[in-house]
Amino acid sequence: MQTPKLTVFRAGALALVLATAAVAGPVSAWPGGEGASEGMLGKMSRHLDLSEEQQASVAELMSEARAAGAADHERMREIKQQLRAQVGSFDADATRALADELGQITARSSYRMTATRAAVHALLDEDQRGKLEAMEAQRGEHGRKHGKKSAGQGGKQERRGLEASDS
């Protein structure tokens, strides 16, 4: 049995994923491709009561963002493989160049994600925006309650750094 709080959380998570993952860039490509994004669109449609016109517009935004991020996604995969290969024969200049390129791809992806999310937000009416914001806030609260912290608050990155320095 789902509690209302759990239902709101799931709806919020789905809406946030739809809005942010719509960029389909290297950081948040849709697993499973178009079918997975269509499922997310359906869930968002139900929870926010999207009209058919809104659904079509959101689907188009997602498709465009996915296409725009496809090359970056593939290049990021290649860069990560090249960085892993540096373990055997480290080349500081090559590693720095790859890391810089990775940063540029991440910046493009972040921009694309924000622009797509803003475009989705603009398609919603005031009531739908309120529902989306409530769901996103609920999602954020859920993460804090379950010990998920940012890197600056004892997250994985910070803990890894501490573990490395303890060795």
DAUR-V771062 format. One line per field, one symbol per residue. burial: + if it has 9 or more other ideal C-beta (glycine too) atoms within 8 Angstrom, else -. A space follows every 10 residues. Layout:
burial=???
This chain:
burial=------++++ ++++++++++ ++++++-+++ -----+++-+ +-+++-++-+ ---++-+++- +++-++-+++ -++-+++-++ -++--+---- ---++--++- ++--++-+++ -++-+++-++ +-++---++- ++-++++++- -+-------- ----+--++- -------
